[in-house]
Every structure is written in structure tokens, then in C-alpha cells.
Amino acid sequence: MIARLRWMPFWLALPLLAPACAGTGVGGGGRADRNVISTAEIEAAGFGDAYLVVEALRPLWLQKRGPSTINLQESVKVYLDGSLLGGPEYLRQVDIQAISMIRYLDALEATQRWGLDHGHGAILVVSRRGTDRSF
């Protein structure tokens, strides 16, 4: 009997805690992925190139996160449909009309996908005609 009474506060508090722990589910209208800029966000932003979109909507993607190597100045890498373009300045060459989505990969994800030299992560631009859906 005493053992059951010891758990009583937990069982009484459970209904209050359940909504806080519940997930939003597939169609629950939960928060969007912070590592993705969707087509709708790109179009709503109203900018002419991908750099301005990223700079306005996800500026942290462009910031360096400390030194990744001792001797080499490195920045985030930009990929278009899986092909390396270069640094973030190459986003200025990408017309937003051709973009399906933009995704940020942190240093670990980028290194696992493309190998070393991705200490600041990567920005993957997927074009509307692009076939790179492996993320």
C-alpha cells in the first residue's frame, strides 16, 4: 500500500505532462525544419538570388564557426544538385526561380557526405530540375 502511495504524485501529474511531451505528428502543423528553406519561403522572400535569401532567412548558415584547421581559411561550401560550386559567394549566381529548396548541412553531415574540408558545413541548393534527393 505504501509503495502505491509513493507513485501517486507521478500518476496525478501525468495528465498535465502528456501534452508537453506530445509530438506534432506528420500533419500537426509543427515547426518547420530550421535547416531547410522551402520553395514557399524562397518565393515569399522576394529576393533575386540565393545569397540574399539565405542572408535574410538563415544568416547563421553563412557565419564561420571558429577555425576548422590551423593554416587554412575555410568557409561554408555551396553545392548545386550535389556538385561543388565553391564558397558562399557562389550563391549570388543562383537564380531563385530555378531553386526547389536550400538545405544546410552541419560540419558532421557535410563531412560524412563529401569528405574532409567541410568544417563549417555546407549549403545544398536543389534546383527544380535537380535529381539530388538523397538528404
Long-range contacts (C-beta under 8 A, 24 or more apart in sequence): 34-58, 35-103, 35-104, 35-105, 35-106, 36-101, 36-102, 36-103, 36-104, 37-101, 37-102, 37-103, 38-101, 39-99, 39-100, 39-101, 42-96, 42-99, 42-101, 42-102, 43-96, 45-96, 47-96, 48-95, 48-96, 49-91, 49-92, 49-93, 49-94, 49-95, 49-96, 50-91, 50-92, 50-94, 50-95, 50-96, 50-99, 50-102, 50-125, 51-88, 51-89, 51-91, 51-92, 51-94, 52-92, 53-96, 53-102, 54-88, 54-91, 54-102, 54-123, 58-104, 61-104, 61-121, 61-123, 62-88, 64-120, 65-107, 65-119, 65-120, 65-121, 67-119, 68-107, 68-119, 68-120, 69-119, 74-117, 74-119, 74-120, 75-120, 76-120, 76-121, 76-122, 76-123, 77-110, 77-114, 77-117, 77-118, 77-120, 77-121, 77-122, 77-123, 78-122, 78-123, 78-125, 79-114, 79-122, 79-123, 79-124, 79-125, 80-125, 80-127, 80-130, 81-125, 81-126, 81-127, 81-130, 81-131, 81-132, 82-124, 82-130, 82-132, 84-114, 88-123, 91-123, 91-125, 94-125, 98-127, 98-128, 98-129, 99-125, 99-126, 99-127, 99-128, 100-126, 100-127, 100-128, 100-130, 101-126, 102-126, 103-135, 105-135
